[in-house]
Every structure is written in C-alpha cells, then in structure tokens.
C-alpha cells in the first residue's frame, strides 16, 4: 500500500449528518483525507470530477441528483458507500453485498466494517485485481434502486436572455453546453437558425435535467448532444477530442469520459 | 349499467352468487333462528287447520296424512337450502322434494283407497298441487333470504377489516421513521459537538411527539391542535434544513375550532416538504393557511417546489387522507392538488365547519 492518504468525498443534503459522518470517518479511518463535502448530488458529481476522490460516501435522498444517480455516473470507478436513514429506501437490494451502506445515525462499529471493506477493495484494485462486481451488474443494480427515486421531468425549453429579448431554445436544438465561469454557454442550431447564448444555470445543474441518452457529458465543463458528434479523435495518450458535424470547433473529452468512445 | 332481466332465473331460479366454504363459515349461523322456524311452523299449522275446516269430513284423514308428510319433508329440505343457498342446491333439493311429494301422494291415494271421482280424492289432488307451488316458493325464498343475509354479513366484516387496517395505517403513517431517524441523527451530532441548535431541536421534537402521539386513537380533533403539531414539525425541519426551508403558518381562530380527522394537515405538510422543498437545490417556501368560509373550513398547503409531476398518482398518504375525509364527511369534503399560479403545488382541503 502507498503511504499517501486515501482521498474521500462525502455528500448529504443536511448539515448535521454530514458533519457527523465526517467526524465518525475521522475516528474510523485516521488516514482518510476528505477532499470534498457536498450538500447535493449535483455538487457531489461535479466535485468527483474535480477532485477525483478514491472513495465516496453518498446520502441517497439529495436535491438535484440522488445519491444513486451520482453512483451510476461514477460507474464503479471508485467504491461507493451509501449513507441512508432507516425507512429511506429499499435496503434489501443492498444486502446483495454489491453496494455497501451505513445507516443514519451512524453507528461507529458498522462504519468501521464498511471502511474495512472499502480498504480491502482499494487494496485489491491497486494489486490489479478485478472489481467486486462487474460494471454491467452494478449498473443494473443501481438502475433498479433508482426506480424508486423520483426524478424531475427532463427540460424541454431553455430561456436565455440576450440583450432585451428572452430567447426560447428547444433543448433538442442544442449542439452543446459549455461552462463559462459562473454561466453556461448554450450553442444551438435549429431550423430557425443557430447561435449561442449565456444562461445563468450552472452546467452541473443542467446535467441533472437533461435526457442522459441524448446529452452526453464528455468533460467536467462540456455536455454535448450526441446527434451532433461526428467522431472522437485520440490525440495522444490521455488526450481526446470530438469533431462535430458541420462545425469547425472541437470539444475536449476528459479522461473520465473517454470510455464512451471505444469503437466496436 | 342498466339492470336487465336475467332470463335464466325462469328455468334456473335462485341466488347467482356461489359462496365458498370459507365464506359460509365466516358468515356463521348454519341454521335459521328460532323466530323464523316458529313463524314458518305457525303459518303452516294455520294453513292446515283452515284446509281441514273447509274440507268435507271424508277428506280429513287423507289431508291430515298429506299435510303431516309434506311438513316432515319440507323442513329438512329447507334446512339444506339454508346451509348452501345456491341455485344448484335449490334445484336439486326442489326436485327431491317434489319427487317425495309425488310418492307421498301415491301412498295416500293407494293406502286410503280413495276412489276416482270422489270428493276426498279431488281435495287431496287440489291440496297437493297447492303444496307443490307453496313449497317451491318457500324453498326459493329461503335460498334468496339466506344468500342476502350471508352477503350482508360478509360486507359488514369487510368494512370492519378495512376500518381496522386504516386505523393501523394511520398510526404507522403518523410518525415517519425516516423523519425520526434523520432528526435523531442531527440531534445526536449537535449534542456531541455541543452545538446550540441541540436544545431548540429537542424542544421542537418533544413538542411534536407530545402533540402527535395522542392523535392516533381519536376520530376527530380541532384543527388548531393539529396546527400546533404541524408547527413543531416545521420547526424541526427548519432546524435540519437551515436556509432551505422557509415557512408561514396562519390559522384563523374560527377555522382552528373546526373538528377534522387527525393527521390530514400533517400529511399534506410532510408531502410539501418531501416533494416541494427537499428536491429543490435552493430550497423553497411552504405556506399553510386555514380559514372559515360560509360554513366550511378551507385548508391550503402551498409549496414553491417543482409542481405536480405529470401523471403522478396519489401516494399512500394522500390516498389514506382521501379515504379518511370520505369516512368522516361523506361526499361533503374535498381534497384537491393543483399546480399553484406562481409555480409549485397547492393542496386544498374543504370540509363542513363542525365544532365540538
């Protein structure tokens, strides 16, 4: 094992349980370093991309994106432990041992057990061993769990203020979204013409409101409409970019999302 | 559906519903009550007495024999039909009965040697035909009467079971384990780290429990009492959620006196927090209002959440609330959910304003 501390992300939409979990983790796992403490699923996913923690502790009920949705996006890249209150969820599915969970209020003994399992999985992974559960099975399990979480209806129209007018952009006409400091740039192209506009909704919040099958996140700050992707080009080891249909610009694909484009 | 004529009743009369053994056992009373038996016997005896008074003296002996035999035959058959009031049993036992009557008739005519054309023979034949009609009608009546009785008992039992189940659900639904455990988690942490919010949180939780626990077994309570429990609930949630929850609670004094089934307002507020506030990244506001209006009480819970999901069905809590409103007020109360004008969802109960 390496001597560098293991990095972790925790997320809970309530302050007290989040602080309690942080305190309990400091006891149960002295070598752990918390790199992010998030108050909702949207921030948790964004922080995961930013900090690349080695383990995540996620509450299930969170605004924006549920803990299960975040885990689906993490897609087995790192171990996830759910933190949930009694009566919160169909816990029976967790008992398969595939996905670990602890109950709130956190019991130190139970947390120590979960921590032990996570350390074992991290050690196996470092030694080049196979993950505890193959990705497809994990996704199926999470999809089954996600079924019991209410999700808002996908966004239909984006309202962008441009000067004195408010432009209504149909979501299916969007080519891509790009984070631009505190704003999001919307690049669109429809029968009525194309263009771009700035909206106030941060990219990470938009992500949860878009249809996953149509809009692919390819970078922490880029979501692209897959219908406009012409090709993905590997530039060198670790670098990849997207070429769009009929457009000059290319979009970066960060390491986390290169698995989307693997050829068949 | 327009009730049509069931023509099969002409050739195959009797109750159409077939009861299972289990249903028959649950309905109980596998023999008719003494009153019914006494009334039947008395009427039969009266009929026999009148017939014997009217008949010529020569017919007295054969008629007495015929009437007594018929009575002995009709009773046990009526009892069988009573035990299994179905068309099949009715038809089978009616055939057995009529066959028995024919044998009895032959026995009486042959045994007493009644000559063809004699007065006695004519009387015996006429009474025989009368008894045949009377008995088929009687057995049919027994079957129908008994079937209705069983149905009524089963319906009564089903209603009792439903009321019991609803009371159980109410008790279980009142304090959500999810709410309790999350609140305790926060409380535990604040006590551990000596956070100042621990004391008000404990006070609000205690107030909520004190106000809620006695509600379980009461059919109705004053809206003002429930509003007090709701205020404690909202206070607990405000401490937990911080800035994310803002609320107002305004109950007019006239509305506070209204007697309503317990738990309705709390269910609406819990739903507003769960679906209207916690899913919002920036949180939202909840407004609880109750007013008296033209002899009715109007209760509204409005949230600033995402509004109603299209095609969303009632959850357990709402379905339960509707059932309990209907139980308390019949058709005179309503519970409606709508998208509010300024976004979010508004739930509205209207009920007759009844005070204790």
Interface residues (C-beta under 8 A of the other chain):
Chain A: X13 X14 X15 X16 X17 X19 X20 X23 X40 X42 X61 X63 X64 X85 X86 X87 X88 X103 X104 X105 X106 X150 X152 X153 X205
Chain B: X176 X177 X178 X181 X182 X184 X185 X186 X187 X188 X189 X190 X192 X193 X195 X197 X240 X241 X242 X275 X278 X279 X280 X281 X306 X309 X310
